[in-house]
Amino acid sequence: MVQAARELLAVRSPLDAELMVSDMIGAWWGRRVRGGDVEQVLGEGLVDYAAKAGTPASLTLLIALAYLGTARQGAKAEGAALALMESGVARPGWADRVGAVKPTGCYVSRDAYGDQDTVVCTFAYSGLDRHALVMVVDYNMRGMARDAWVSSEVEKLLEQARAEAEANPMLLFEEIEPQQARALLESAMKATGEPKTPPPVSDSYSAYHAFARSRLKALPPGRKRPAPLHIEAPYSRERRAMLAAEFLASDAAEHLSDPSAASRCADHIIDYGCEQDFSRPLRVSPTKCETFLLDWLPRKVMLSAAEQEAMPHVLSAWVRFAARRTGLPEQGLKATLDGVWEATAKFPEAYHDPASLGLDQGLLDRLLPDGDLSALARRVFAFPYLQGTHGDIDLDLLNPADEADRRTLLEIDHVVEHGRADYEEHLAWHEEIASRLWEGDPPQMWEAAQRLLDLGHDRHDVLHVLIEIAERIGDDPDELASALDDIADIPDEF
């Protein structure tokens, strides 16, 4: 990268320099490295290496990193750059203008479904080199930023967005306050995060990530509501129940033949909108309905046979009910109903009923008392002995959700270790890990366990690694999550 930075010596525009360096450091965005955080290992390592190189090319890189890097990288790069300049290393002509931008306007293009916002933030260097940062925020992906790019043809970009909105009743284009844009995009970039696995973002996102992160700091801060701009207040349980009752009493639901199954299906639809879509259960779109029916339900909810049969019909009725309440244009209602119809044909195949896989219904009831289908694998991992007998103990009668029964199940799992001196303390730690796996708290624990299992390690060895980390870290949830994220393999000493 220091060698590649030689190209920066020939650049005249600070914008070109910033985009080039953003692209360079985007090479490691979202990557995992052993030995620590990637931004520390590679990012700060690059700053240290460039400082030692002491060349004009390395100085240009440090100047750009002082603006584009993380807070730690920026502080180190600024100090190193000042030291090189004081020693007489020549700096480029654009050095004084890096990051010296002011916002000139912020806009959002929003579809009537509420699926996504395309946010356009424009900037200029003292009135010159005006350019636009464009970011796409996807609310069907938890409000994450999934695409970003930069355009120097600002007026053409804005005029095209206005023309599209005028021609399409399903689009809205408007100017927003810079504070709103900053809050919205900071929330979106946080949702995208620094992922442990490749996120569903565009190929260009990593190249513009550092540029976008730094440009947002040029927007004024404010206590504006985060993304989406039209977010609602959280729904209480009582409010959710009232909404379900209004739906079931509406004309849209009058044709549903199984009121009991329809009620439970409506609860799932409302819960999805409240918990996965920023408290917007009444927002409907083809993409949202397809994601709910073919992705979220098969992963998260254990439906009865009656509910599996009723769900597509209830979802169609909900679309009609919600569209009336929100004023979705007729064009949008028709497209959403068509989307539900298409997804309905795929639903039986997408929804793999655990009972169809040969799992005993009683066992499923014990493992999933909350109906959280996504918890099945980690709970089976935590409690592998749930059927048959052990001595005079009938395992089919033990409930892993009950504290006393949970202790008995873990004692059976550790019969061979009963004679160890620290047996009680050791078993207590296994109870701690089993309880965390049961609840999925933190989620990084099951993710770490799966990585180790995928490498071929024994289940009990994996549990002992989790115990060692939990015992060493203590009660700090953030440190525990971070330590679990860093596990790439079982250390040799295990």
FIKOL-195737 format. One record per residue (C-alpha): residue number from 1; residue in one letter; x, y, z. Coordinates in steps of 0.02 Angstrom, whole numbers, plus 50000, padded with zeros to 5 digits. Example, Ala and Ser with C-alpha at 12.3 -4.5 7.8 and 13.67 -1.06 7.14 Angstrom:
<atoms>
num; residuo; u; v; w
1; A; 50615; 49775; 50390
2; S; 50684; 49947; 50357
</atoms>
This chain:
<atoms>
num; residuo; u; v; w
1; M; 50000; 50000; 50000
2; V; 50144; 50118; 50034
3; Q; 50210; 50079; 49859
4; A; 50037; 50107; 49785
5; A; 50030; 50275; 49875
6; R; 50157; 50342; 49751
7; E; 50009; 50374; 49636
8; L; 49946; 50501; 49762
9; L; 50096; 50611; 49722
10; A; 50024; 50642; 49548
11; V; 49848; 50681; 49610
12; R; 49791; 50863; 49609
13; S; 49619; 50850; 49686
14; P; 49595; 50810; 49872
15; L; 49435; 50719; 49824
16; D; 49530; 50600; 49711
17; A; 49659; 50571; 49848
18; E; 49524; 50533; 49978
19; L; 49434; 50412; 49862
20; M; 49595; 50322; 49817
21; V; 49645; 50295; 49999
22; S; 49467; 50248; 50049
23; D; 49473; 50114; 49914
24; M; 49643; 50054; 49976
25; I; 49595; 50033; 50158
26; G; 49427; 49960; 50107
27; A; 49526; 49804; 50059
28; W; 49521; 49743; 50239
29; W; 49348; 49805; 50288
30; G; 49247; 49663; 50362
31; R; 49394; 49542; 50361
32; R; 49447; 49435; 50509
33; V; 49627; 49421; 50567
34; R; 49703; 49319; 50705
35; G; 49779; 49416; 50847
36; G; 49656; 49560; 50864
37; D; 49542; 49683; 50778
38; V; 49577; 49706; 50592
39; E; 49578; 49895; 50607
40; Q; 49711; 49883; 50741
41; V; 49817; 49746; 50663
42; L; 49813; 49808; 50483
43; G; 49754; 49989; 50496
44; E; 49867; 50046; 50637
45; G; 50002; 49931; 50571
46; L; 49996; 50024; 50405
47; V; 50013; 50191; 50495
48; D; 50167; 50129; 50589
49; Y; 50245; 50058; 50430
50; A; 50213; 50218; 50331
51; A; 50288; 50323; 50471
52; K; 50448; 50218; 50467
53; A; 50459; 50227; 50277
54; G; 50475; 50416; 50287
55; T; 50450; 50447; 50101
56; P; 50342; 50577; 50013
57; A; 50226; 50436; 49959
58; S; 50206; 50373; 50137
59; L; 50174; 50552; 50197
60; T; 50031; 50572; 50073
61; L; 49958; 50410; 50139
62; L; 49972; 50468; 50319
63; I; 49889; 50636; 50279
64; A; 49740; 50546; 50201
65; L; 49731; 50419; 50342
66; A; 49726; 50559; 50471
67; Y; 49557; 50604; 50397
68; L; 49491; 50437; 50334
69; G; 49551; 50317; 50470
70; T; 49468; 50266; 50631
71; A; 49492; 50380; 50781
72; R; 49647; 50286; 50837
73; Q; 49718; 50274; 50661
74; G; 49683; 50459; 50631
75; A; 49771; 50515; 50789
76; K; 49924; 50408; 50754
77; A; 49929; 50459; 50570
78; E; 49917; 50644; 50610
79; G; 50061; 50635; 50733
80; A; 50169; 50535; 50612
81; A; 50129; 50653; 50468
82; L; 50178; 50807; 50570
83; A; 50342; 50725; 50619
84; L; 50384; 50687; 50437
85; M; 50342; 50863; 50381
86; E; 50450; 50936; 50519
87; S; 50593; 50827; 50458
88; G; 50578; 50905; 50286
89; V; 50480; 50773; 50189
90; A; 50384; 50860; 50049
91; R; 50195; 50856; 50058
92; P; 50074; 50861; 49911
93; G; 49984; 51019; 49857
94; W; 49814; 50951; 49907
95; A; 49866; 50913; 50086
96; D; 49786; 51069; 50164
97; R; 49617; 51033; 50083
98; V; 49594; 50850; 50133
99; G; 49428; 50837; 50224
100; A; 49403; 51026; 50221
101; V; 49226; 51011; 50154
102; K; 49059; 51087; 50200
103; P; 48887; 51014; 50163
104; T; 48788; 51099; 50026
105; G; 48626; 51000; 50038
106; C; 48550; 50833; 50089
107; Y; 48409; 50739; 50003
108; V; 48318; 50574; 50013
109; S; 48229; 50470; 49882
110; R; 48104; 50354; 49966
111; D; 47992; 50221; 49892
112; A; 47810; 50215; 49946
113; Y; 47833; 50042; 50022
114; G; 47964; 50105; 50143
115; D; 48084; 49969; 50086
116; Q; 48232; 50084; 50065
117; D; 48297; 50263; 50068
118; T; 48426; 50328; 49946
119; V; 48512; 50471; 50037
120; V; 48611; 50601; 49940
121; C; 48729; 50715; 50037
122; T; 48821; 50848; 49938
123; F; 48984; 50933; 49987
124; A; 49111; 51058; 49919
125; Y; 49286; 51121; 49957
126; S; 49263; 51309; 49983
127; G; 49128; 51306; 49849
128; L; 49234; 51204; 49727
129; D; 49238; 51021; 49676
130; R; 49057; 50991; 49726
131; H; 49019; 50806; 49743
132; A; 48884; 50692; 49812
133; L; 48894; 50544; 49930
134; V; 48751; 50424; 49891
135; M; 48702; 50287; 50013
136; V; 48562; 50159; 50004
137; V; 48480; 50110; 50169
138; D; 48383; 49947; 50163
139; Y; 48247; 49925; 50294
140; N; 48217; 49744; 50245
141; M; 48394; 49715; 50308
142; R; 48372; 49793; 50480
143; G; 48404; 49968; 50414
144; M; 48582; 49933; 50359
145; A; 48681; 50032; 50231
146; R; 48703; 49911; 50087
147; D; 48772; 50021; 49948
148; A; 48875; 50180; 49931
149; W; 48957; 50279; 49792
150; V; 49015; 50455; 49749
151; S; 48967; 50564; 49601
152; S; 49042; 50728; 49542
153; E; 48891; 50762; 49428
154; V; 48785; 50830; 49569
155; E; 48655; 50930; 49473
156; K; 48627; 50791; 49349
157; L; 48604; 50667; 49491
158; L; 48477; 50776; 49583
159; E; 48381; 50819; 49425
160; Q; 48367; 50636; 49380
161; A; 48301; 50593; 49554
162; R; 48171; 50731; 49544
163; A; 48115; 50676; 49371
164; E; 48096; 50494; 49428
165; A; 47990; 50547; 49577
166; E; 47878; 50655; 49468
167; A; 47851; 50513; 49345
168; N; 47824; 50375; 49475
169; P; 47688; 50389; 49609
170; M; 47780; 50256; 49709
171; L; 47931; 50371; 49736
172; L; 47956; 50525; 49844
173; F; 48106; 50642; 49831
174; E; 48133; 50782; 49955
175; E; 48266; 50885; 50040
176; I; 48303; 50845; 50222
177; E; 48402; 50931; 50358
178; P; 48586; 50884; 50370
179; Q; 48559; 50830; 50551
180; Q; 48429; 50706; 50492
181; A; 48542; 50639; 50357
182; R; 48685; 50615; 50480
183; A; 48577; 50525; 50608
184; L; 48499; 50414; 50475
185; L; 48664; 50365; 50394
186; E; 48759; 50342; 50556
187; S; 48622; 50224; 50613
188; A; 48629; 50132; 50446
189; M; 48819; 50113; 50450
190; K; 48809; 50051; 50628
191; A; 48681; 49921; 50574
192; T; 48799; 49863; 50437
193; G; 48937; 49862; 50566
194; E; 49108; 49785; 50553
195; P; 49042; 49612; 50512
196; K; 49116; 49445; 50562
197; T; 49052; 49367; 50403
198; P; 49032; 49451; 50232
199; P; 48873; 49557; 50241
200; P; 48747; 49572; 50098
201; V; 48816; 49736; 50034
202; S; 48865; 49793; 49860
203; D; 49038; 49759; 49793
204; S; 49078; 49945; 49804
205; Y; 49026; 49971; 49984
206; S; 49193; 49928; 50063
207; A; 49285; 50047; 49945
208; Y; 49178; 50195; 50002
209; H; 49155; 50145; 50184
210; A; 49297; 50251; 50255
211; F; 49253; 50399; 50143
212; A; 49070; 50393; 50198
213; R; 49113; 50374; 50382
214; S; 49223; 50528; 50374
215; R; 49103; 50632; 50269
216; L; 48964; 50607; 50395
217; K; 49070; 50698; 50524
218; A; 49061; 50852; 50413
219; L; 48871; 50855; 50437
220; P; 48807; 50946; 50591
221; P; 48757; 50833; 50735
222; G; 48586; 50845; 50810
223; R; 48456; 50749; 50906
224; K; 48359; 50703; 50753
225; R; 48270; 50537; 50748
226; P; 48378; 50397; 50676
227; A; 48332; 50291; 50526
228; P; 48203; 50272; 50461
229; L; 48142; 50451; 50457
230; H; 47963; 50389; 50481
231; I; 47998; 50272; 50627
232; E; 47856; 50242; 50751
233; A; 47857; 50228; 50939
234; P; 47886; 50050; 51006
235; Y; 47729; 49942; 51018
236; S; 47686; 49878; 51191
237; R; 47610; 49704; 51210
238; E; 47441; 49784; 51240
239; R; 47454; 49890; 51084
240; R; 47503; 49737; 50981
241; A; 47354; 49640; 51048
242; M; 47238; 49785; 51008
243; L; 47305; 49794; 50830
244; A; 47279; 49607; 50807
245; A; 47100; 49622; 50871
246; E; 47064; 49766; 50750
247; F; 47130; 49662; 50606
248; L; 47030; 49507; 50650
249; A; 46872; 49612; 50662
250; S; 46902; 49699; 50496
251; D; 46825; 49662; 50327
252; A; 46995; 49605; 50263
253; A; 46995; 49457; 50384
254; E; 46812; 49404; 50371
255; H; 46850; 49261; 50249
256; L; 46978; 49176; 50364
257; S; 46902; 49009; 50414
258; D; 47008; 48964; 50567
259; P; 46999; 49111; 50690
260; S; 47117; 49030; 50815
261; A; 47255; 48997; 50688
262; A; 47225; 49168; 50608
263; S; 47249; 49252; 50777
264; R; 47415; 49166; 50808
265; C; 47473; 49205; 50630
266; A; 47427; 49388; 50653
267; D; 47530; 49392; 50811
268; H; 47682; 49330; 50716
269; I; 47657; 49460; 50578
270; I; 47643; 49600; 50705
271; D; 47793; 49538; 50804
272; Y; 47898; 49534; 50646
273; G; 47851; 49712; 50601
274; C; 47885; 49775; 50777
275; E; 48048; 49683; 50810
276; Q; 48126; 49673; 50637
277; D; 48059; 49829; 50551
278; F; 48075; 49975; 50672
279; S; 47904; 49955; 50753
280; R; 47813; 49963; 50586
281; P; 47695; 49812; 50580
282; L; 47579; 49903; 50459
283; R; 47716; 49929; 50329
284; V; 47694; 49805; 50187
285; S; 47789; 49776; 50026
286; P; 47825; 49630; 49909
287; T; 48002; 49612; 49977
288; K; 47953; 49625; 50160
289; C; 47815; 49495; 50141
290; E; 47929; 49376; 50047
291; T; 48067; 49394; 50177
292; F; 47942; 49363; 50317
293; L; 47864; 49210; 50236
294; L; 48015; 49125; 50158
295; D; 48159; 49178; 50271
296; W; 48109; 49237; 50445
297; L; 47967; 49116; 50482
298; P; 48064; 48959; 50430
299; R; 48210; 49012; 50541
300; K; 48121; 49084; 50691
301; V; 47947; 49016; 50723
302; M; 47879; 48842; 50752
303; L; 47706; 48841; 50672
304; S; 47572; 48711; 50700
305; A; 47500; 48621; 50549
306; A; 47346; 48734; 50555
307; E; 47455; 48889; 50563
308; Q; 47561; 48831; 50416
309; E; 47402; 48811; 50315
310; A; 47330; 48979; 50369
311; M; 47484; 49090; 50364
312; P; 47485; 49139; 50177
313; H; 47299; 49180; 50183
314; V; 47317; 49282; 50342
315; L; 47465; 49375; 50267
316; S; 47362; 49421; 50112
317; A; 47222; 49484; 50222
318; W; 47347; 49582; 50326
319; V; 47414; 49666; 50170
320; R; 47240; 49727; 50124
321; F; 47207; 49786; 50303
322; A; 47376; 49874; 50320
323; A; 47368; 49955; 50148
324; R; 47205; 50041; 50193
325; R; 47275; 50101; 50358
326; T; 47435; 50172; 50283
327; G; 47366; 50238; 50118
328; L; 47476; 50128; 50009
329; P; 47434; 50167; 49827
330; E; 47329; 50039; 49733
331; Q; 47479; 50001; 49624
332; G; 47580; 49955; 49778
333; L; 47439; 49850; 49853
334; K; 47421; 49748; 49694
335; A; 47608; 49719; 49680
336; T; 47619; 49665; 49862
337; L; 47474; 49543; 49844
338; D; 47558; 49472; 49688
339; G; 47718; 49453; 49788
340; V; 47627; 49359; 49927
341; W; 47546; 49246; 49797
342; E; 47715; 49203; 49721
343; A; 47792; 49172; 49891
344; T; 47645; 49063; 49944
345; A; 47691; 48935; 49811
346; K; 47866; 48921; 49885
347; F; 47814; 48923; 50068
348; P; 47782; 48735; 50094
349; E; 47957; 48697; 50031
350; A; 48040; 48841; 50124
351; Y; 47958; 48801; 50290
352; H; 48039; 48643; 50354
353; D; 47924; 48588; 50494
354; P; 48036; 48507; 50627
355; A; 47904; 48373; 50650
356; S; 47926; 48322; 50468
357; L; 48110; 48285; 50504
358; G; 48064; 48145; 50623
359; L; 48086; 48243; 50784
360; D; 47969; 48193; 50925
361; Q; 47839; 48327; 50959
362; G; 47861; 48309; 51146
363; L; 48048; 48337; 51127
364; L; 48015; 48492; 51022
365; D; 47896; 48559; 51152
366; R; 48029; 48541; 51287
367; L; 48166; 48621; 51181
368; L; 48058; 48759; 51109
369; P; 47933; 48813; 51241
370; D; 47947; 48989; 51170
371; G; 47925; 48930; 50989
372; D; 48094; 49004; 50940
373; L; 48145; 48885; 50801
374; S; 48315; 48969; 50781
375; A; 48361; 48909; 50956
376; L; 48341; 48724; 50917
377; A; 48521; 48685; 50865
378; R; 48606; 48775; 51009
379; R; 48488; 48700; 51139
380; V; 48518; 48524; 51073
381; F; 48705; 48562; 51085
382; A; 48685; 48619; 51266
383; F; 48577; 48469; 51317
384; P; 48615; 48315; 51211
385; Y; 48531; 48187; 51327
386; L; 48345; 48216; 51326
387; Q; 48272; 48046; 51278
388; G; 48282; 47870; 51346
389; T; 48334; 47822; 51522
390; H; 48486; 47840; 51633
391; G; 48478; 47716; 51776
392; D; 48306; 47743; 51849
393; I; 48290; 47919; 51776
394; D; 48167; 47941; 51631
395; L; 48250; 48077; 51525
396; D; 48089; 48108; 51428
397; L; 48014; 48181; 51586
398; L; 48153; 48307; 51618
399; N; 48127; 48486; 51562
400; P; 48287; 48579; 51513
401; A; 48198; 48745; 51543
402; D; 48177; 48698; 51727
403; E; 48326; 48738; 51839
404; A; 48322; 48577; 51940
405; D; 48297; 48466; 51788
406; R; 48434; 48562; 51697
407; R; 48555; 48518; 51837
408; T; 48508; 48334; 51826
409; L; 48535; 48332; 51637
410; L; 48707; 48410; 51655
411; E; 48754; 48287; 51793
412; I; 48711; 48144; 51675
413; D; 48817; 48228; 51540
414; H; 48966; 48230; 51663
415; V; 48956; 48058; 51743
416; V; 49138; 48019; 51699
417; E; 49197; 48178; 51785
418; H; 49106; 48149; 51948
419; G; 49265; 48107; 52042
420; R; 49362; 48267; 52003
421; A; 49405; 48377; 52151
422; D; 49322; 48533; 52080
423; Y; 49168; 48442; 52016
424; E; 49040; 48560; 52092
425; E; 49127; 48716; 52030
426; H; 49155; 48638; 51858
427; L; 48973; 48587; 51844
428; A; 48919; 48761; 51896
429; W; 49016; 48833; 51750
430; H; 48934; 48708; 51633
431; E; 48766; 48767; 51700
432; E; 48817; 48946; 51662
433; I; 48865; 48905; 51482
434; A; 48711; 48795; 51456
435; S; 48598; 48936; 51518
436; R; 48683; 49061; 51401
437; L; 48665; 48944; 51253
438; W; 48483; 48913; 51297
439; E; 48446; 49100; 51295
440; G; 48567; 49142; 51154
441; D; 48652; 49272; 51264
442; P; 48768; 49329; 51197
443; P; 48738; 49268; 51018
444; Q; 48927; 49266; 50991
445; M; 48939; 49113; 51106
446; W; 48843; 48998; 50989
447; E; 48931; 49075; 50839
448; A; 49100; 49034; 50917
449; A; 49044; 48858; 50960
450; Q; 48989; 48827; 50781
451; R; 49156; 48887; 50712
452; L; 49249; 48765; 50824
453; L; 49130; 48622; 50785
454; D; 49153; 48655; 50599
455; L; 49340; 48631; 50625
456; G; 49306; 48456; 50692
457; H; 49331; 48487; 50878
458; D; 49244; 48381; 51009
459; R; 49087; 48453; 51088
460; H; 49156; 48443; 51265
461; D; 49319; 48527; 51214
462; V; 49217; 48668; 51137
463; L; 49118; 48688; 51298
464; H; 49278; 48697; 51400
465; V; 49346; 48836; 51288
466; L; 49185; 48934; 51314
467; I; 49199; 48907; 51503
468; E; 49380; 48966; 51504
469; I; 49333; 49127; 51414
470; A; 49180; 49161; 51523
471; E; 49280; 49129; 51681
472; R; 49423; 49240; 51625
473; I; 49316; 49386; 51564
474; G; 49190; 49394; 51706
475; D; 49030; 49496; 51697
476; D; 49077; 49623; 51562
477; P; 48956; 49582; 51417
478; D; 49050; 49684; 51288
479; E; 49219; 49606; 51330
480; L; 49140; 49432; 51329
481; A; 49062; 49460; 51158
482; S; 49227; 49528; 51091
483; A; 49328; 49381; 51161
484; L; 49206; 49256; 51085
485; D; 49216; 49345; 50918
486; D; 49405; 49324; 50919
487; I; 49400; 49134; 50936
488; A; 49464; 49058; 50774
489; D; 49523; 48890; 50841
490; I; 49556; 48796; 51003
491; P; 49727; 48842; 51075
492; D; 49857; 48705; 51084
493; E; 49852; 48701; 51274
494; F; 49675; 48631; 51264
</atoms>
